[in-house]
Amino acid sequence: MPKRYEDALSRNPTGRMATPQEIASAAVFLASPVSSFTTGSNLVVDGAISSRVNF
């Protein structure tokens, strides 16, 4: 679906798609002791494509 990919890419402020490593890093952070004090958070890993406010 090249057209859909190009449309999504054109809307992303970073001008690129995430790498697998970037997505994995977010998941590893949440699974690690480093995030032990993180509760009830929305961790949005989308390259700033969403323009919503998280409460």
C-alpha positions as CSV (number, residue, x, y, z in Angstrom):
1,M,0.0,0.0,0.0
2,P,2.6,2.6,-1.1
3,K,0.0,5.4,-1.4
4,R,-1.1,4.9,2.2
5,Y,2.5,4.8,3.4
6,E,3.4,8.1,1.6
7,D,0.2,9.8,3.0
8,A,1.2,8.8,6.5
9,L,4.8,9.9,5.9
10,S,3.8,13.3,4.6
11,R,1.7,14.0,7.8
12,N,4.5,13.1,10.2
13,P,6.4,16.2,11.4
14,T,9.7,14.2,11.7
15,G,9.5,13.3,8.0
16,R,10.2,9.7,8.6
17,M,8.8,6.5,10.1
18,A,10.0,5.1,13.4
19,T,12.7,2.4,13.4
20,P,12.1,-0.9,15.1
21,Q,14.7,0.1,17.7
22,E,12.8,3.3,18.6
23,I,9.6,1.3,19.2
24,A,11.5,-1.4,21.1
25,S,13.2,1.2,23.3
26,A,9.9,2.5,24.5
27,A,8.6,-1.0,25.3
28,V,11.9,-1.9,27.1
29,F,11.7,1.3,29.1
30,L,8.2,0.4,30.4
31,A,9.2,-3.1,31.2
32,S,12.4,-2.1,33.0
33,P,13.0,-1.1,36.6
34,V,13.8,2.5,35.4
35,S,10.0,3.0,34.9
36,S,9.1,1.7,38.3
37,F,7.6,5.0,39.4
38,T,5.6,5.4,36.1
39,T,1.9,4.9,36.6
40,G,-1.2,5.7,34.5
41,S,0.8,7.3,31.7
42,N,0.1,7.4,28.0
43,L,3.4,6.9,26.3
44,V,2.8,8.1,22.8
45,V,5.6,7.0,20.4
46,D,4.5,8.4,17.1
47,G,7.0,11.0,16.0
48,A,4.6,13.8,16.9
49,I,2.0,12.9,14.4
50,S,-0.7,13.0,17.0
51,S,-1.7,16.5,18.1
52,R,-3.7,15.6,21.2
53,V,-3.3,16.5,24.8
54,N,-2.9,13.6,27.1
55,F,-4.4,13.9,30.6
